[in-house]
Amino acid sequence: MKNVALHNLGCKVNSYELEVMQQKLQEKGYKIVPFDEVADIYIINTCTVTNIADRKSRQMLHRAKQKNPAAVVVAVGCYVQSGLEVIEKDDSIDLAIGNNRKKDIVEILEEYLASREDKTLGGTTILDINHTYDYEEMQLRQTAEHTRAYIKIQDGCNQFCSYCAIPLARGRVRSRRAEDILREIQGMVASGYREVVLTGIHISSYGIDFDREQGGSKLIDLIERIHATEGLERIRLGSLEPRIVTAEMSERLAALPKLCPHFHLSLQSGCDTTLKRMNRHYTTGEYCESVEHLRKVFDHPAITTDVIVGFPGETEEEFEQTRKFLEKIGFYEMHIFKYSRRNGTTAAKMPDQVSEEIKAVRSRALFELEHRQSREFRSRYIGQDAEVLLEEIKNIRGKAYYLGHTKDYVKLAIPQNGTETGSGRLETVAVKEFLTDEILLAELLPQLTF
């Protein structure tokens, strides 16, 4: 029996795929051990979304080889796809596997181990990193989380934003068959999961590689089918492209009681000139319209977003336009990133690259705005009743609390106090006050009986 240690870097899609790989290894009798232990095999699911992600991927690969020089160190995923020249020269890596072969991890490993016993293999063995035109089907039965399951519905991206290397690492859009998605969700619900999160590289493109003649969003059709799943309590959506959020789609979403009113609409910049350089396919005006559609049909929905500061050519005036636009929209949360130069992208060759010092100043200003807006959104819950899905017990300031989230992803803490409850339960609570900057304190309400 071989001991295998796994480590994930990057997005929820990567997390999903690593859990599938772990599941397949366990089914074949491999023993999974923590990554900081000595193992026979180390598998690192890599990321390449930023230069920092590349560096972290290399660090984890080198750390594994240092932990056990005799171990087989396996690099999998996006860093492999985008950094072949580096991979080939890295003595820490024994086996490199592209994004489209993750489902074959057991077969690939066993073939490699058999070859290794027959002869001494020199350098890195690289297996098929060419992109496929078909979706790589995987089926997950359980996850590290006990109440919420991430469900991958598509892979790849056709957007080619000027700053992004992900289309190069993940390839073009491939959508998963609805029947396979529904089968996986039904299995997860049967295992006790109450909430699913639909994730992918660009889920707004779901279905565009199916029958193109039908037109319209295939994503809303899929959500409506998932909504009919018996036993499922909540459906949460991953990042959405603003332009697919039309009045019709918003109305159809609002008609689904299980749909969580928590929408991550990717923005990146609040300046139209910058958006054009980024090759984003919408304007700030169109973004506003999408937000208005949602706020018309949902009562105080949680709108979150991503923002890049210091994009090449971003002037002080353009940054100020972005800051004012963010203030105008009023987000629940913003994920703020400093622009990271990626080799092979259009933006990497653009003139007027912004200095790290200016990026730091601008990001601090947006973090302050994000903190204020986020607290304002959460404060609306104080004095209200809310439904929370309990997920875990955590010790905060020496006291045990049940932690969970509302439908719009506000985190609540309920004192344990010997209360008979547990993860996976939906409870109605009264929200009292802030426990920490990001967590609201609540108490259980007595359940009504009829």
Rosetta blueprint (number, residue, H / E / L):
1 M L
2 K L
3 N E
4 V E
5 A E
6 L E
7 H E
8 N E
9 L L
10 G L
11 C L
12 K H
13 V H
14 N H
15 S H
16 Y H
17 E H
18 L H
19 E H
20 V H
21 M H
22 Q H
23 Q H
24 K H
25 L H
26 Q H
27 E H
28 K L
29 G L
30 Y L
31 K E
32 I E
33 V E
34 P L
35 F L
36 D L
37 E L
38 V L
39 A L
40 D L
41 I E
42 Y E
43 I E
44 I E
45 N E
46 T E
47 C L
48 T L
49 V L
50 T L
51 N H
52 I H
53 A H
54 D H
55 R H
56 K H
57 S H
58 R H
59 Q H
60 M H
61 L H
62 H H
63 R H
64 A H
65 K H
66 Q H
67 K H
68 N L
69 P L
70 A L
71 A L
72 V E
73 V E
74 V E
75 A E
76 V E
77 G E
78 C H
79 Y H
80 V H
81 Q H
82 S H
83 G L
84 L H
85 E H
86 V H
87 I H
88 E H
89 K H
90 D L
91 D L
92 S L
93 I L
94 D L
95 L E
96 A E
97 I E
98 G L
99 N H
100 N H
101 R H
102 K H
103 K H
104 D H
105 I H
106 V H
107 E H
108 I H
109 L H
110 E H
111 E H
112 Y H
113 L H
114 A H
115 S H
116 R H
117 E H
118 D H
119 K L
120 T L
121 L L
122 G L
123 G L
124 T L
125 T E
126 I E
127 L E
128 D L
129 I L
130 N L
131 H L
132 T L
133 Y L
134 D L
135 Y L
136 E L
137 E L
138 M L
139 Q L
140 L L
141 R L
142 Q L
143 T L
144 A L
145 E L
146 H L
147 T L
148 R E
149 A E
150 Y E
151 I E
152 K E
153 I E
154 Q E
155 D E
156 G L
157 C L
158 N L
159 Q L
160 F L
161 C L
162 S L
163 Y L
164 C L
165 A L
166 I H
167 P H
168 L H
169 A H
170 R H
171 G L
172 R L
173 V L
174 R E
175 S E
176 R L
177 R L
178 A H
179 E H
180 D H
181 I H
182 L H
183 R H
184 E H
185 I H
186 Q H
187 G H
188 M H
189 V H
190 A H
191 S L
192 G L
193 Y L
194 R L
195 E E
196 V E
197 V E
198 L E
199 T E
200 G E
201 I L
202 H L
203 I H
204 S H
205 S H
206 Y L
207 G L
208 I L
209 D L
210 F L
211 D L
212 R H
213 E H
214 Q H
215 G L
216 G L
217 S L
218 K H
219 L H
220 I H
221 D H
222 L H
223 I H
224 E H
225 R H
226 I H
227 H H
228 A L
229 T L
230 E L
231 G L
232 L L
233 E L
234 R E
235 I E
236 R E
237 L E
238 G L
239 S L
240 L E
241 E L
242 P H
243 R H
244 I H
245 V L
246 T L
247 A H
248 E H
249 M H
250 S H
251 E H
252 R H
253 L H
254 A H
255 A L
256 L L
257 P L
258 K L
259 L E
260 C L
261 P L
262 H E
263 F E
264 H E
265 L E
266 S L
267 L L
268 Q E
269 S L
270 G L
271 C L
272 D H
273 T H
274 T H
275 L H
276 K H
277 R H
278 M H
279 N L
280 R L
281 H L
282 Y L
283 T L
284 T H
285 G H
286 E H
287 Y H
288 C H
289 E H
290 S H
291 V H
292 E H
293 H H
294 L H
295 R H
296 K H
297 V H
298 F L
299 D L
300 H L
301 P L
302 A E
303 I E
304 T E
305 T E
306 D E
307 V E
308 I E
309 V E
310 G L
311 F L
312 P L
313 G L
314 E L
315 T L
316 E H
317 E H
318 E H
319 F H
320 E H
321 Q H
322 T H
323 R H
324 K H
325 F H
326 L H
327 E H
328 K H
329 I H
330 G L
331 F L
332 Y L
333 E E
334 M E
335 H E
336 I E
337 F E
338 K E
339 Y L
340 S L
341 R L
342 R L
343 N L
344 G L
345 T L
346 T L
347 A H
348 A H
349 K H
350 M L
351 P L
352 D L
353 Q L
354 V L
355 S L
356 E H
357 E H
358 I H
359 K H
360 A H
361 V H
362 R H
363 S H
364 R H
365 A H
366 L H
367 F H
368 E H
369 L H
370 E H
371 H H
372 R H
373 Q H
374 S H
375 R H
376 E H
377 F H
378 R H
379 S H
380 R L
381 Y L
382 I L
383 G L
384 Q L
385 D E
386 A E
387 E E
388 V E
389 L E
390 L E
391 E E
392 E E
393 I E
394 K E
395 N E
396 I E
397 R L
398 G L
399 K E
400 A E
401 Y E
402 Y E
403 L E
404 G E
405 H E
406 T L
407 K L
408 D L
409 Y L
410 V L
411 K E
412 L E
413 A E
414 I E
415 P E
416 Q L
417 N L
418 G L
419 T L
420 E L
421 T L
422 G L
423 S L
424 G L
425 R L
426 L E
427 E E
428 T E
429 V E
430 A E
431 V E
432 K E
433 E E
434 F E
435 L L
436 T L
437 D L
438 E L
439 I L
440 L E
441 L E
442 A E
443 E E
444 L E
445 L L
446 P L
447 Q L
448 L L
449 T L
450 F L
